[in-house]
Amino acid sequence: MRQSPGNVRPGTSRKAFRAVPLAELPAVWQPELSYIVPIRDDSDIACVEALIEKGLTNLSWITCSNIEHGDVIFPRPDRNVVDISYRESDLHHTLFLTNRCNSNCLMCSQPPTKHDDGWLIDEALDIVRHIRRSPSSIGITGGEPLLLGSRLRQVLDHIEEVHPTTRIDLLTNGRLLSDATVASTVLDGLSAQVAWLIPLYGHAHMLHDFVVQAPGAYEQTLEGILRLQERGFPIQLRVVLIEPVLDWLEDLCDFVGKNLPFVREVALMACEPVGFALANDDICRLDLNDWQVQLSRSSRNLSRYGVRHLFMNTPLCALPPELRSLAQRSISDWKQVYSDECTGCAARESCSGLFAWHERAWAPTKITRIEELA
């Protein structure tokens, strides 16, 4: 989510609006949606006010230079800013449903809270309704979305209803799917295109449970994975590369190949330097260049069993040359940056780059310009 300065029409409430140029408003207007017009001058304001006086009460205006046609925004009139919750031109789209979680992962980028934040679900439903063009995919994240039970199912069904061609990537720790009631509520009759992104941090309970700081999580996670496999849902395992995970990464990849070969893929991910990772600097801050042997051996283990795998959030210069083709540009547009050292890099266009806040914390490796592509 981006935030930009902007002044809105007095009396405008905080709710979802779709941004539309004044000239295109007549062609797209629907009574059940809310629209906001980025204005250029006083004459634009006068036009919008005239439309409102004639009964278009689902209309407002805003002064903001950073609004694009099709943006879904939430004005904050009390602060003279606007939250841009959805932008068509972005590569990645995500709905944040809750900040509550039943784990406390050592490197969590979104430290959980306990307060009721059900309003986030209402906002997510409103965002989905106001999206102009169906994206190829949209992510759902938290916190832990499975804590929402029937309300999570409501979001999944709503996305399918409004955007039937959109694939949903649902990030969850999977633990609550071990509960038959929760699994039934969320999964029974689910026809939306949902891929389940589930972290796994070790090949034994003491490793995984330590990383997520939740006794019993390992068994619950595996049971949840097996429930999804029984129902034929695609599963991506996610492995965040911090020290206690890297120490045993080869064994984890061997375990996955032997016991979970049905997963769609395994994502090996550099740690995002924010949230709990800052408090656990001693095990989260590292240079992936120091772990290239482990990364290569782990990749070979997965390949041996035919398990597709990829690297995410990882600059290409952090990987051995033979693994660079497995890396994806995965950092969300609004938080992706490059360093000065990336200038002139031959691989920049295909590189994930860095999290914007790495300068306040750390990068996953010492950035080294790649002079030519292999």
LUMVEXBA-691890 format. One record per residue (C-alpha): residue number from 1; residue in one letter; chain; x, y, z. Coordinates in nm, 3 decimals. Layout:
BEGIN
+-----+---+---+---------+---------+---------+
|   k | r | c |    east |   north |      up |
+-----+---+---+---------+---------+---------+
| NUM | a | A |       X |       Y |       Z |
...
+-----+---+---+---------+---------+---------+
END
This chain:
BEGIN
+-----+---+---+---------+---------+---------+
|   k | r | c |    east |   north |      up |
+-----+---+---+---------+---------+---------+
|   1 | m | A |   0.000 |   0.000 |   0.000 |
|   2 | r | A |   0.121 |   0.345 |  -0.094 |
|   3 | q | A |   0.037 |   0.665 |   0.089 |
|   4 | s | A |   0.038 |   1.006 |  -0.074 |
|   5 | p | A |  -0.056 |   1.359 |   0.032 |
|   6 | g | A |  -0.393 |   1.470 |  -0.097 |
|   7 | n | A |  -0.688 |   1.693 |  -0.009 |
|   8 | v | A |  -1.036 |   1.554 |  -0.064 |
|   9 | r | A |  -1.376 |   1.710 |  -0.090 |
|  10 | p | A |  -1.500 |   1.821 |   0.255 |
|  11 | g | A |  -1.730 |   1.559 |   0.404 |
|  12 | t | A |  -1.572 |   1.268 |   0.215 |
|  13 | s | A |  -1.571 |   0.958 |   0.435 |
|  14 | r | A |  -1.304 |   0.689 |   0.460 |
|  15 | k | A |  -1.422 |   0.421 |   0.220 |
|  16 | a | A |  -1.308 |   0.271 |  -0.107 |
|  17 | f | A |  -1.316 |   0.486 |  -0.421 |
|  18 | r | A |  -1.211 |   0.404 |  -0.774 |
|  19 | a | A |  -1.010 |   0.687 |  -0.931 |
|  20 | v | A |  -1.138 |   0.801 |  -1.270 |
|  21 | p | A |  -1.060 |   1.105 |  -1.489 |
|  22 | l | A |  -1.349 |   1.347 |  -1.515 |
|  23 | a | A |  -1.374 |   1.304 |  -1.893 |
|  24 | e | A |  -1.420 |   0.926 |  -1.861 |
|  25 | l | A |  -1.668 |   0.928 |  -1.574 |
|  26 | p | A |  -1.985 |   0.910 |  -1.789 |
|  27 | a | A |  -1.861 |   0.598 |  -1.967 |
|  28 | v | A |  -1.775 |   0.400 |  -1.654 |
|  29 | w | A |  -2.018 |   0.521 |  -1.386 |
|  30 | q | A |  -2.212 |   0.253 |  -1.197 |
|  31 | p | A |  -2.449 |   0.342 |  -0.914 |
|  32 | e | A |  -2.320 |   0.070 |  -0.679 |
|  33 | l | A |  -1.958 |   0.192 |  -0.684 |
|  34 | s | A |  -1.789 |   0.505 |  -0.548 |
|  35 | y | A |  -1.571 |   0.723 |  -0.770 |
|  36 | i | A |  -1.316 |   0.993 |  -0.699 |
|  37 | v | A |  -1.194 |   1.241 |  -0.958 |
|  38 | p | A |  -0.837 |   1.377 |  -0.945 |
|  39 | i | A |  -0.888 |   1.746 |  -1.022 |
|  40 | r | A |  -0.663 |   1.983 |  -1.213 |
|  41 | d | A |  -0.822 |   2.318 |  -1.136 |
|  42 | d | A |  -1.128 |   2.495 |  -0.996 |
|  43 | s | A |  -1.330 |   2.426 |  -1.309 |
|  44 | d | A |  -1.296 |   2.050 |  -1.247 |
|  45 | i | A |  -1.420 |   2.100 |  -0.891 |
|  46 | a | A |  -1.717 |   2.295 |  -1.022 |
|  47 | c | A |  -1.805 |   2.014 |  -1.265 |
|  48 | v | A |  -1.788 |   1.747 |  -0.995 |
|  49 | e | A |  -1.991 |   1.958 |  -0.753 |
|  50 | a | A |  -2.256 |   2.009 |  -1.020 |
|  51 | l | A |  -2.282 |   1.631 |  -1.071 |
|  52 | i | A |  -2.315 |   1.575 |  -0.697 |
|  53 | e | A |  -2.593 |   1.836 |  -0.678 |
|  54 | k | A |  -2.777 |   1.644 |  -0.950 |
|  55 | g | A |  -2.777 |   1.328 |  -0.736 |
|  56 | l | A |  -2.446 |   1.149 |  -0.797 |
|  57 | t | A |  -2.383 |   1.099 |  -0.427 |
|  58 | n | A |  -2.127 |   0.822 |  -0.495 |
|  59 | l | A |  -1.880 |   1.083 |  -0.619 |
|  60 | s | A |  -1.600 |   1.293 |  -0.471 |
|  61 | w | A |  -1.285 |   1.475 |  -0.583 |
|  62 | i | A |  -0.924 |   1.486 |  -0.471 |
|  63 | t | A |  -0.614 |   1.696 |  -0.528 |
|  64 | c | A |  -0.328 |   1.447 |  -0.558 |
|  65 | s | A |  -0.064 |   1.419 |  -0.828 |
|  66 | n | A |   0.009 |   1.052 |  -0.758 |
|  67 | i | A |  -0.330 |   0.906 |  -0.852 |
|  68 | e | A |  -0.363 |   0.683 |  -1.160 |
|  69 | h | A |  -0.678 |   0.585 |  -1.346 |
|  70 | g | A |  -0.815 |   0.269 |  -1.186 |
|  71 | d | A |  -0.647 |   0.315 |  -0.848 |
|  72 | v | A |  -0.856 |   0.199 |  -0.553 |
|  73 | i | A |  -0.799 |   0.446 |  -0.274 |
|  74 | f | A |  -0.909 |   0.523 |   0.081 |
|  75 | p | A |  -0.898 |   0.895 |   0.167 |
|  76 | r | A |  -0.788 |   1.004 |   0.513 |
|  77 | p | A |  -0.940 |   1.353 |   0.534 |
|  78 | d | A |  -0.824 |   1.409 |   0.891 |
|  79 | r | A |  -0.460 |   1.371 |   0.784 |
|  80 | n | A |  -0.476 |   1.510 |   0.428 |
|  81 | v | A |  -0.337 |   1.186 |   0.287 |
|  82 | v | A |  -0.473 |   0.904 |   0.077 |
|  83 | d | A |  -0.401 |   0.530 |   0.098 |
|  84 | i | A |  -0.357 |   0.379 |  -0.248 |
|  85 | s | A |  -0.464 |   0.022 |  -0.174 |
|  86 | y | A |  -0.463 |  -0.112 |  -0.531 |
|  87 | r | A |  -0.283 |  -0.001 |  -0.846 |
|  88 | e | A |  -0.345 |  -0.171 |  -1.180 |
|  89 | s | A |   0.006 |  -0.116 |  -1.312 |
|  90 | d | A |   0.173 |  -0.298 |  -1.021 |
|  91 | l | A |   0.314 |  -0.645 |  -1.078 |
|  92 | h | A |   0.193 |  -0.767 |  -0.738 |
|  93 | h | A |  -0.143 |  -0.712 |  -0.569 |
|  94 | t | A |  -0.216 |  -0.804 |  -0.206 |
|  95 | l | A |  -0.508 |  -0.787 |   0.036 |
|  96 | f | A |  -0.411 |  -0.762 |   0.403 |
|  97 | l | A |  -0.686 |  -0.927 |   0.611 |
|  98 | t | A |  -0.566 |  -0.934 |   0.972 |
|  99 | n | A |  -0.270 |  -0.857 |   1.193 |
| 100 | r | A |  -0.354 |  -1.135 |   1.438 |
| 101 | c | A |  -0.153 |  -1.458 |   1.429 |
| 102 | n | A |  -0.113 |  -1.785 |   1.620 |
| 103 | s | A |   0.265 |  -1.791 |   1.560 |
| 104 | n | A |   0.547 |  -1.552 |   1.650 |
| 105 | c | A |   0.807 |  -1.620 |   1.382 |
| 106 | l | A |   1.158 |  -1.500 |   1.465 |
| 107 | m | A |   1.179 |  -1.299 |   1.140 |
| 108 | c | A |   0.814 |  -1.193 |   1.105 |
| 109 | s | A |   0.791 |  -0.879 |   0.892 |
| 110 | q | A |   0.446 |  -0.796 |   1.032 |
| 111 | p | A |   0.459 |  -0.852 |   1.410 |
| 112 | p | A |   0.115 |  -0.968 |   1.525 |
| 113 | t | A |  -0.126 |  -0.786 |   1.753 |
| 114 | k | A |  -0.428 |  -0.915 |   1.943 |
| 115 | h | A |  -0.688 |  -0.642 |   1.885 |
| 116 | d | A |  -1.000 |  -0.695 |   1.675 |
| 117 | d | A |  -0.929 |  -0.578 |   1.321 |
| 118 | g | A |  -1.235 |  -0.714 |   1.142 |
| 119 | w | A |  -1.267 |  -0.383 |   0.958 |
| 120 | l | A |  -0.976 |  -0.497 |   0.740 |
| 121 | i | A |  -1.198 |  -0.766 |   0.590 |
| 122 | d | A |  -1.470 |  -0.513 |   0.512 |
| 123 | e | A |  -1.213 |  -0.293 |   0.339 |
| 124 | a | A |  -1.076 |  -0.590 |   0.142 |
| 125 | l | A |  -1.425 |  -0.676 |   0.016 |
| 126 | d | A |  -1.472 |  -0.313 |  -0.085 |
| 127 | i | A |  -1.136 |  -0.307 |  -0.268 |
| 128 | v | A |  -1.225 |  -0.620 |  -0.465 |
| 129 | r | A |  -1.557 |  -0.465 |  -0.566 |
| 130 | h | A |  -1.388 |  -0.149 |  -0.695 |
| 131 | i | A |  -1.109 |  -0.311 |  -0.900 |
| 132 | r | A |  -1.166 |  -0.211 |  -1.261 |
| 133 | r | A |  -0.981 |  -0.488 |  -1.446 |
| 134 | s | A |  -0.939 |  -0.838 |  -1.311 |
| 135 | p | A |  -0.572 |  -0.902 |  -1.223 |
| 136 | s | A |  -0.413 |  -1.232 |  -1.318 |
| 137 | s | A |  -0.345 |  -1.294 |  -0.949 |
| 138 | i | A |  -0.404 |  -1.136 |  -0.611 |
| 139 | g | A |  -0.240 |  -1.226 |  -0.280 |
| 140 | i | A |  -0.403 |  -1.265 |   0.059 |
| 141 | t | A |  -0.191 |  -1.220 |   0.367 |
| 142 | g | A |  -0.184 |  -1.126 |   0.734 |
| 143 | g | A |  -0.123 |  -1.211 |   1.020 |
| 144 | e | A |  -0.284 |  -1.549 |   0.987 |
| 145 | p | A |  -0.588 |  -1.546 |   0.752 |
| 146 | l | A |  -0.717 |  -1.885 |   0.875 |
| 147 | l | A |  -0.804 |  -1.722 |   1.210 |
| 148 | l | A |  -1.086 |  -1.550 |   1.020 |
| 149 | g | A |  -1.266 |  -1.877 |   0.939 |
| 150 | s | A |  -1.593 |  -1.804 |   0.759 |
| 151 | r | A |  -1.494 |  -1.445 |   0.686 |
| 152 | l | A |  -1.185 |  -1.566 |   0.498 |
| 153 | r | A |  -1.416 |  -1.788 |   0.296 |
| 154 | q | A |  -1.634 |  -1.483 |   0.230 |
| 155 | v | A |  -1.335 |  -1.300 |   0.081 |
| 156 | l | A |  -1.236 |  -1.599 |  -0.135 |
| 157 | d | A |  -1.590 |  -1.640 |  -0.267 |
| 158 | h | A |  -1.622 |  -1.267 |  -0.332 |
| 159 | i | A |  -1.302 |  -1.257 |  -0.539 |
| 160 | e | A |  -1.426 |  -1.550 |  -0.745 |
| 161 | e | A |  -1.764 |  -1.385 |  -0.797 |
| 162 | v | A |  -1.630 |  -1.045 |  -0.906 |
| 163 | h | A |  -1.307 |  -1.160 |  -1.076 |
| 164 | p | A |  -1.359 |  -1.525 |  -1.178 |
| 165 | t | A |  -1.037 |  -1.544 |  -1.382 |
| 166 | t | A |  -0.813 |  -1.419 |  -1.099 |
| 167 | r | A |  -0.585 |  -1.665 |  -0.920 |
| 168 | i | A |  -0.558 |  -1.622 |  -0.542 |
| 169 | d | A |  -0.226 |  -1.676 |  -0.363 |
| 170 | l | A |  -0.307 |  -1.727 |   0.005 |
| 171 | l | A |  -0.018 |  -1.694 |   0.250 |
| 172 | t | A |  -0.094 |  -1.893 |   0.566 |
| 173 | n | A |   0.096 |  -2.099 |   0.820 |
| 174 | g | A |  -0.159 |  -2.374 |   0.755 |
| 175 | r | A |  -0.182 |  -2.477 |   1.120 |
| 176 | l | A |  -0.556 |  -2.432 |   1.165 |
| 177 | l | A |  -0.631 |  -2.661 |   0.872 |
| 178 | s | A |  -0.543 |  -2.943 |   1.112 |
| 179 | d | A |  -0.877 |  -2.859 |   1.278 |
| 180 | a | A |  -1.150 |  -3.044 |   1.087 |
| 181 | t | A |  -1.409 |  -2.772 |   1.156 |
| 182 | v | A |  -1.188 |  -2.492 |   1.025 |
| 183 | a | A |  -1.085 |  -2.700 |   0.724 |
| 184 | s | A |  -1.450 |  -2.770 |   0.643 |
| 185 | t | A |  -1.552 |  -2.404 |   0.680 |
| 186 | v | A |  -1.279 |  -2.275 |   0.451 |
| 187 | l | A |  -1.241 |  -2.561 |   0.201 |
| 188 | d | A |  -1.575 |  -2.738 |   0.152 |
| 189 | g | A |  -1.714 |  -2.648 |  -0.188 |
| 190 | l | A |  -1.441 |  -2.390 |  -0.251 |
| 191 | s | A |  -1.420 |  -2.335 |  -0.626 |
| 192 | a | A |  -1.201 |  -2.024 |  -0.637 |
| 193 | q | A |  -0.854 |  -2.067 |  -0.787 |
| 194 | v | A |  -0.653 |  -2.071 |  -0.464 |
| 195 | a | A |  -0.286 |  -2.158 |  -0.431 |
| 196 | w | A |  -0.173 |  -2.208 |  -0.069 |
| 197 | l | A |   0.162 |  -2.059 |   0.034 |
| 198 | i | A |   0.277 |  -2.231 |   0.353 |
| 199 | p | A |   0.607 |  -2.182 |   0.540 |
| 200 | l | A |   0.811 |  -2.484 |   0.650 |
| 201 | y | A |   1.137 |  -2.420 |   0.835 |
| 202 | g | A |   1.279 |  -2.757 |   0.925 |
| 203 | h | A |   1.265 |  -3.132 |   0.876 |
| 204 | a | A |   1.199 |  -3.188 |   1.247 |
| 205 | h | A |   0.957 |  -3.035 |   1.494 |
| 206 | m | A |   1.224 |  -2.878 |   1.714 |
| 207 | l | A |   1.353 |  -2.671 |   1.420 |
| 208 | h | A |   1.023 |  -2.552 |   1.278 |
| 209 | d | A |   0.866 |  -2.491 |   1.620 |
| 210 | f | A |   1.168 |  -2.287 |   1.728 |
| 211 | v | A |   1.153 |  -2.060 |   1.424 |
| 212 | v | A |   0.778 |  -1.998 |   1.455 |
| 213 | q | A |   0.794 |  -1.990 |   1.838 |
| 214 | a | A |   0.490 |  -2.217 |   1.874 |
| 215 | p | A |   0.510 |  -2.569 |   2.023 |
| 216 | g | A |   0.321 |  -2.822 |   1.813 |
| 217 | a | A |   0.322 |  -2.604 |   1.502 |
| 218 | y | A |   0.524 |  -2.852 |   1.295 |
| 219 | e | A |   0.270 |  -3.134 |   1.328 |
| 220 | q | A |  -0.021 |  -2.896 |   1.268 |
| 221 | t | A |   0.146 |  -2.752 |   0.958 |
| 222 | l | A |   0.212 |  -3.093 |   0.807 |
| 223 | e | A |  -0.144 |  -3.203 |   0.877 |
| 224 | g | A |  -0.274 |  -2.889 |   0.711 |
| 225 | i | A |  -0.055 |  -2.951 |   0.407 |
| 226 | l | A |  -0.187 |  -3.306 |   0.378 |
| 227 | r | A |  -0.549 |  -3.186 |   0.400 |
| 228 | l | A |  -0.485 |  -2.950 |   0.110 |
| 229 | q | A |  -0.313 |  -3.224 |  -0.089 |
| 230 | e | A |  -0.612 |  -3.455 |  -0.036 |
| 231 | r | A |  -0.837 |  -3.190 |  -0.192 |
| 232 | g | A |  -0.603 |  -3.123 |  -0.483 |
| 233 | f | A |  -0.507 |  -2.764 |  -0.402 |
| 234 | p | A |  -0.169 |  -2.637 |  -0.532 |
| 235 | i | A |   0.081 |  -2.576 |  -0.251 |
| 236 | q | A |   0.392 |  -2.364 |  -0.243 |
| 237 | l | A |   0.624 |  -2.425 |   0.052 |
| 238 | r | A |   0.803 |  -2.111 |   0.170 |
| 239 | v | A |   1.143 |  -2.122 |   0.339 |
| 240 | v | A |   1.287 |  -1.798 |   0.479 |
| 241 | l | A |   1.665 |  -1.813 |   0.478 |
| 242 | i | A |   1.779 |  -1.724 |   0.829 |
| 243 | e | A |   2.067 |  -1.892 |   1.009 |
| 244 | p | A |   1.886 |  -2.177 |   1.192 |
| 245 | v | A |   1.707 |  -2.265 |   0.868 |
| 246 | l | A |   2.019 |  -2.250 |   0.652 |
| 247 | d | A |   2.205 |  -2.472 |   0.900 |
| 248 | w | A |   1.966 |  -2.756 |   0.815 |
| 249 | l | A |   1.844 |  -2.652 |   0.470 |
| 250 | e | A |   1.988 |  -2.952 |   0.288 |
| 251 | d | A |   1.805 |  -3.188 |   0.524 |
| 252 | l | A |   1.480 |  -2.993 |   0.487 |
| 253 | c | A |   1.499 |  -3.011 |   0.108 |
| 254 | d | A |   1.571 |  -3.383 |   0.126 |
| 255 | f | A |   1.270 |  -3.426 |   0.359 |
| 256 | v | A |   1.044 |  -3.237 |   0.119 |
| 257 | g | A |   1.159 |  -3.445 |  -0.177 |
| 258 | k | A |   1.097 |  -3.773 |   0.006 |
| 259 | n | A |   0.774 |  -3.687 |   0.192 |
| 260 | l | A |   0.607 |  -3.392 |   0.018 |
| 261 | p | A |   0.693 |  -3.442 |  -0.353 |
| 262 | f | A |   0.339 |  -3.337 |  -0.449 |
| 263 | v | A |   0.395 |  -2.968 |  -0.366 |
| 264 | r | A |   0.382 |  -2.737 |  -0.666 |
| 265 | e | A |   0.709 |  -2.570 |  -0.572 |
| 266 | v | A |   0.941 |  -2.461 |  -0.293 |
| 267 | a | A |   1.024 |  -2.091 |  -0.256 |
| 268 | l | A |   1.358 |  -2.013 |  -0.090 |
| 269 | m | A |   1.332 |  -1.655 |   0.033 |
| 270 | a | A |   1.578 |  -1.395 |   0.159 |
| 271 | c | A |   1.472 |  -1.243 |   0.492 |
| 272 | e | A |   1.294 |  -0.908 |   0.487 |
| 273 | p | A |   1.489 |  -0.675 |   0.723 |
| 274 | v | A |   1.198 |  -0.537 |   0.922 |
| 275 | g | A |   0.975 |  -0.634 |   1.214 |
| 276 | f | A |   1.094 |  -0.916 |   1.440 |
| 277 | a | A |   1.397 |  -0.973 |   1.215 |
| 278 | l | A |   1.546 |  -0.653 |   1.356 |
| 279 | a | A |   1.505 |  -0.780 |   1.711 |
| 280 | n | A |   1.666 |  -1.113 |   1.611 |
| 281 | d | A |   1.950 |  -0.956 |   1.420 |
| 282 | d | A |   2.199 |  -1.220 |   1.538 |
| 283 | i | A |   2.030 |  -1.500 |   1.342 |
| 284 | c | A |   1.850 |  -1.305 |   1.068 |
| 285 | r | A |   2.125 |  -1.076 |   0.940 |
| 286 | l | A |   2.357 |  -1.266 |   0.709 |
| 287 | d | A |   2.523 |  -1.254 |   0.368 |
| 288 | l | A |   2.384 |  -1.524 |   0.140 |
| 289 | n | A |   2.716 |  -1.531 |  -0.041 |
| 290 | d | A |   2.852 |  -1.708 |   0.266 |
| 291 | w | A |   2.595 |  -1.984 |   0.219 |
| 292 | q | A |   2.634 |  -2.061 |  -0.150 |
| 293 | v | A |   2.747 |  -2.419 |  -0.090 |
| 294 | q | A |   2.435 |  -2.492 |   0.116 |
| 295 | l | A |   2.211 |  -2.322 |  -0.141 |
| 296 | s | A |   2.359 |  -2.522 |  -0.427 |
| 297 | r | A |   2.337 |  -2.855 |  -0.243 |
| 298 | s | A |   1.981 |  -2.783 |  -0.133 |
| 299 | s | A |   1.883 |  -2.701 |  -0.490 |
| 300 | r | A |   2.038 |  -3.029 |  -0.608 |
| 301 | n | A |   1.842 |  -3.220 |  -0.342 |
| 302 | l | A |   1.513 |  -3.075 |  -0.465 |
| 303 | s | A |   1.607 |  -3.132 |  -0.830 |
| 304 | r | A |   1.693 |  -3.493 |  -0.754 |
| 305 | y | A |   1.331 |  -3.553 |  -0.652 |
| 306 | g | A |   1.187 |  -3.344 |  -0.934 |
| 307 | v | A |   1.058 |  -3.072 |  -0.699 |
| 308 | r | A |   1.033 |  -2.735 |  -0.870 |
| 309 | h | A |   1.192 |  -2.456 |  -0.669 |
| 310 | l | A |   1.275 |  -2.088 |  -0.696 |
| 311 | f | A |   1.444 |  -1.803 |  -0.510 |
| 312 | m | A |   1.250 |  -1.497 |  -0.396 |
| 313 | n | A |   1.354 |  -1.157 |  -0.254 |
| 314 | t | A |   1.708 |  -1.253 |  -0.350 |
| 315 | p | A |   1.940 |  -1.029 |  -0.555 |
| 316 | l | A |   2.097 |  -1.227 |  -0.837 |
| 317 | c | A |   2.447 |  -1.142 |  -0.714 |
| 318 | a | A |   2.366 |  -1.333 |  -0.392 |
| 319 | l | A |   2.330 |  -1.659 |  -0.584 |
| 320 | p | A |   2.580 |  -1.888 |  -0.756 |
| 321 | p | A |   2.562 |  -1.832 |  -1.134 |
| 322 | e | A |   2.399 |  -2.172 |  -1.190 |
| 323 | l | A |   2.106 |  -2.080 |  -0.962 |
| 324 | r | A |   2.030 |  -1.733 |  -1.098 |
| 325 | s | A |   1.780 |  -1.860 |  -1.353 |
| 326 | l | A |   1.568 |  -1.982 |  -1.059 |
| 327 | a | A |   1.529 |  -1.633 |  -0.909 |
| 328 | q | A |   1.212 |  -1.427 |  -0.946 |
| 329 | r | A |   1.140 |  -1.055 |  -0.919 |
| 330 | s | A |   0.920 |  -1.099 |  -0.614 |
| 331 | i | A |   0.944 |  -0.782 |  -0.402 |
| 332 | s | A |   0.626 |  -0.575 |  -0.425 |
| 333 | d | A |   0.657 |  -0.270 |  -0.649 |
| 334 | w | A |   0.598 |  -0.016 |  -0.374 |
| 335 | k | A |   0.884 |  -0.147 |  -0.158 |
| 336 | q | A |   1.140 |  -0.254 |  -0.420 |
| 337 | v | A |   1.458 |  -0.050 |  -0.474 |
| 338 | y | A |   1.807 |  -0.093 |  -0.615 |
| 339 | s | A |   2.137 |   0.026 |  -0.469 |
| 340 | d | A |   2.388 |   0.256 |  -0.636 |
| 341 | e | A |   2.601 |  -0.049 |  -0.703 |
| 342 | c | A |   2.319 |  -0.189 |  -0.921 |
| 343 | t | A |   2.369 |   0.090 |  -1.177 |
| 344 | g | A |   2.498 |  -0.065 |  -1.497 |
| 345 | c | A |   2.439 |  -0.422 |  -1.378 |
| 346 | a | A |   2.371 |  -0.649 |  -1.674 |
| 347 | a | A |   2.111 |  -0.845 |  -1.476 |
| 348 | r | A |   1.921 |  -0.553 |  -1.321 |
| 349 | e | A |   1.605 |  -0.587 |  -1.531 |
| 350 | s | A |   1.550 |  -0.945 |  -1.414 |
| 351 | c | A |   1.671 |  -0.894 |  -1.054 |
| 352 | s | A |   1.448 |  -0.882 |  -0.747 |
| 353 | g | A |   1.647 |  -0.590 |  -0.610 |
| 354 | l | A |   1.622 |  -0.494 |  -0.243 |
| 355 | f | A |   1.362 |  -0.402 |   0.014 |
| 356 | a | A |   1.336 |  -0.024 |   0.043 |
| 357 | w | A |   1.425 |  -0.033 |   0.412 |
| 358 | h | A |   1.750 |  -0.228 |   0.370 |
| 359 | e | A |   1.951 |   0.092 |   0.424 |
| 360 | r | A |   1.812 |   0.114 |   0.779 |
| 361 | a | A |   1.883 |  -0.254 |   0.840 |
| 362 | w | A |   2.072 |  -0.480 |   0.601 |
| 363 | a | A |   2.079 |  -0.623 |   0.251 |
| 364 | p | A |   2.080 |  -1.002 |   0.203 |
| 365 | t | A |   2.427 |  -0.984 |   0.052 |
| 366 | k | A |   2.705 |  -0.747 |  -0.037 |
| 367 | i | A |   2.579 |  -0.611 |  -0.367 |
| 368 | t | A |   2.815 |  -0.680 |  -0.657 |
| 369 | r | A |   2.748 |  -0.558 |  -1.010 |
| 370 | i | A |   2.712 |  -0.840 |  -1.264 |
| 371 | e | A |   2.912 |  -0.727 |  -1.567 |
| 372 | e | A |   2.767 |  -0.965 |  -1.823 |
| 373 | l | A |   2.498 |  -1.229 |  -1.842 |
| 374 | a | A |   2.606 |  -1.590 |  -1.854 |
+-----+---+---+---------+---------+---------+
END
